[in-house]
Amino acid sequence: MEIKKLTDCTVSEMVMAWNRGFDGYAVNLEMDETMFLNRLVTEELSPNHSIVAFVKGEPIGIIMNGFRVREGQSIAWNGGTAVAPEYRGSGIIHQLMEETMAMYAREKVKIATLEAIKSNETAIKLYQKYGYTVVEELVFLLGVQKDAEPLEYEVCSPEELPFLFDYQERVVWQCQPASIKQGEAHVFKIDEKVVGYSLFRRIWSEDKKLSRVNVYQLKLLTEHPAHILRMLATLGEKDTPLMFVNFIKNDPVIHYLLKQGFTVKAEQVWMEKTM
């Protein structure tokens, strides 16, 4: 078995390793070359720190890694770990994980983070073996936009959001502003006072109609949960499908939306390791 960096692989080899690795997975994660390269850029994954396992010249496993700095600390995100079905249980996944942990040490990572499907006990136990612990449970929530009077808001770019007020980020990697390229953000105000904010991306159909809104952050800064529907009313028209992505399960926003008829579509766990 040989381990190579993505920088030493062809795009075809990268995509083959990914697709073979996630073959039979609970969620369809198959990608073509364009989708794979777009994800590298959008989620700030590092080709120089992501690795592929080869057996007899064939790519059969992969770990994707990204790095960011938060409050002066280096944060590493495992953006995908997978091995082809015929090699699962062979020890290759452990060799990839050990190489990744050694890489994190060389890069002086302080916190390593990842997400795993809640029902995937095998993956969770693997990460626990390498020192990760579950810090939060996460949900994907689906519903439709309700009829409500929109709150007053200001539009900003995702990159601006953390600098406009006392923004406190406690969200997974894929929901951070740096990951929501081509997204939008709203800052909500009542009597000039900031009462909440949202981070989202509108999804358009081929005929240029709004088909869905993916919501990555929705924060209420007051004790008036009815404002939540008024915040959502700024995202599209009534009955527009809304998908809440990787929200912390005990978030008051989630509790409120469940009472409004939204449903849980998937659950994950957020895991971290202090290096």
Secondary structure, DSSP 8 states (H G I E B T S, - for coil): -EEEEGGGS-HHHHHHHHHHHTTT-SS-----HHHHHHHHHHTTB-TTT-EEEEETTEEEEEEEEEEEEETTEEEEEEEEEEE-GGGTTTTHHHHHHHHHHHHHHHTT-SEEEEEEETT-HHHHHHHHHTT-EEEEEEEEEEEE-------EEEEE-TTTGGGSS-------GGGSGGG-TT-EEEEEEETTEEEEEEEEEEEE-TTS-EEEEEEEEEEE-SS-TTHHHHHHTTSSSTT-EEEEEEEETT-HHHHHHHHTT-EEEEEEEEEEEE-
